[in-house]
Amino acid sequence: MNTPLEGKTALVTGGGRGIGAAIARRLARDGADVAITYVSAADRAGEVAADIEATGRRALALQADSADPDAVVAAVDRTAEELGRLDILVNNAGIAPFGPVEDVTPEEVDRTLAVHVRAVFVASQAAAARHLPADGRIISIGSSLAERVPYGGWTLYSTSKSALLGFTRGLARELGPRGITVNVIQPGSIDTEMNPAHLPEAEQEKEFISLGRYGRAEEIAAMAAHLAGPGGSYVTGAAIPVDGGVTA
């Protein structure tokens, strides 16, 4: 078995379902021990942890709401403490606020920015300051909607995801001298519980996709694994679309 991440440890926030779960499973298959965070579905997180352990790797499931910065930092530190090290941080946890801008409440703005921006910042800050080695990797999951918004309702979501572009470029400059890479993956429409491909409204989204289909969570995981592995060693400060051509 090809295990390019043998001896590495990863933390995937929001790893209990969807894209995060796919990334956690793929990193384990590639040889890494993997910690995940989850908010409430402990049973789902337990299933992902069991799948990780089935590959022969160690797993750790941590309850942590990404809207709580203290919980996010604690998850970073606990991963390094309980699994012995931290080499790869995947900032994946996310929510999907949708609706007319006039209906958005201040509370929605605060929570969205807390989960999509502040959590990424403080997790990366803690990882870089205390744990990541010279070849460490920080990978954030953004969105194609940070680059192009084909229809309305996504203003808040797009605002929060576009912040990751500046964050990634800035941090890549800061951590580059240490050999740590920082990148953001920009998924398009991916078939998950958050955005199912079988719903009628999915047909509208497919009209904007060059390949004419939704992506699979495993396709995002493949890119994350590439960036985390030897093949990603000279990629940093990049925003990489995995969107079926929606931003072409």
Secondary structure, 3 states (H helix, E strand, C coil): CCCCCCCCEEEECCCCCHHHHHHHHHHHHCCCEEEEEECCCHHHHHHHHHHHHHCCCCEEEEECCCCCHHHHHHHHHHHHHHHCCCCEEEECCCCCCCCCHHHCCHHHHHHHHHHHHHHHHHHHHHHHHHCCCCCCEEEEECCHHHCCCCCCCCHHHHHHHHHHHHHHHHHHHHHHHHCCEEEEEEECCECECCECCCCCCHHHHHCCCCCCCCECHHHHHHHHHHHHCHHHCCCCCCEEEECCCCCC
